[in-house]
């Protein structure tokens, strides 16, 4: 299990070596998630218009190892933007990937930028 998760590591904007174009802003529904693939990673992308921000994280929920987070509900908990796994309702921060229920599970997060109407996710290859 840890081998599968090891390919997902949080990337800070300062550490980005590659900005990968994932589509145009109009390709993504508002306040919803979509899944893209980068190399061997599935990444969930969210256009969270309530906060005016975009987020990206691993699509795999570490609880049951299912690629479902792009289908999760987004919202906030104590003003922290979050995604809830659609299968078992584990809540993860979209800002730092922490588990908002206090459990050991954590997800990787990635920076997102919008330029010229295009959406880019940052990776550190």
DABELSUL-V55706 format. One record per residue. N is the residue number from 1. RES is the residue in three letters. SS is DSSP state (@ for helix, = for strand, . for the rest). D_CENTER is the distance of its C-alpha to the mean C-alpha in whole Angstrom. Layout:
n res ss d_center
N RES SS D_CENTER
N RES SS D_CENTER
This chain:
n res ss d_center
1 UNK . 19
2 UNK @ 19
3 UNK @ 19
4 UNK @ 16
5 UNK @ 14
6 UNK . 16
7 UNK . 14
8 UNK . 11
9 UNK . 11
10 UNK . 10
11 UNK . 11
12 UNK . 13
13 UNK @ 14
14 UNK @ 17
15 UNK @ 17
16 UNK . 15
17 UNK . 18
18 UNK = 17
19 UNK = 15
20 UNK = 14
21 UNK = 15
22 UNK = 13
23 UNK = 15
24 UNK = 17
25 UNK @ 16
26 UNK @ 18
27 UNK @ 16
28 UNK . 14
29 UNK . 15
30 UNK = 15
31 UNK . 13
32 UNK . 11
33 UNK = 9
34 UNK = 9
35 UNK = 9
36 UNK = 10
37 UNK = 12
38 UNK = 13
39 UNK . 16
40 UNK . 15
41 UNK = 11
42 UNK = 9
43 UNK = 6
44 UNK = 5
45 UNK = 5
46 UNK = 7
47 UNK = 10
48 UNK = 11
49 UNK . 15
50 UNK . 16
51 UNK . 15
52 UNK . 15
53 UNK = 12
54 UNK = 9
55 UNK = 6
56 UNK = 3
57 UNK = 2
58 UNK = 5
59 UNK . 7
60 UNK = 9
61 UNK = 11
62 UNK . 13
63 UNK . 15
64 UNK . 17
65 UNK . 15
66 UNK = 14
67 UNK = 12
68 UNK . 11
69 UNK @ 8
70 UNK @ 8
71 UNK @ 11
72 UNK . 11
73 UNK = 12
74 UNK = 11
75 UNK = 13
76 UNK = 14
77 UNK = 16
78 UNK . 19
79 UNK . 17
80 UNK = 14
81 UNK = 11
82 UNK = 10
83 UNK = 8
84 UNK = 11
85 UNK . 12
86 UNK . 14
87 UNK . 16
88 UNK . 17
89 UNK . 16
90 UNK . 14
91 UNK = 12
92 UNK = 9
93 UNK = 9
94 UNK . 6
95 UNK . 9
96 UNK . 10
97 UNK . 8
98 UNK . 12
99 UNK = 13
100 UNK . 15
101 UNK . 18
102 UNK . 19
103 UNK . 18
104 UNK . 18
105 UNK . 14
106 UNK . 11
107 UNK . 8
108 UNK . 7
109 UNK = 5
110 UNK = 7
111 UNK . 9
112 UNK = 9
113 UNK = 13
114 UNK = 15
115 UNK = 19
116 UNK . 22
117 UNK . 20
118 UNK = 17
119 UNK = 13
120 UNK = 13
121 UNK = 10
122 UNK = 11
123 UNK = 12
124 UNK . 15
125 UNK . 17
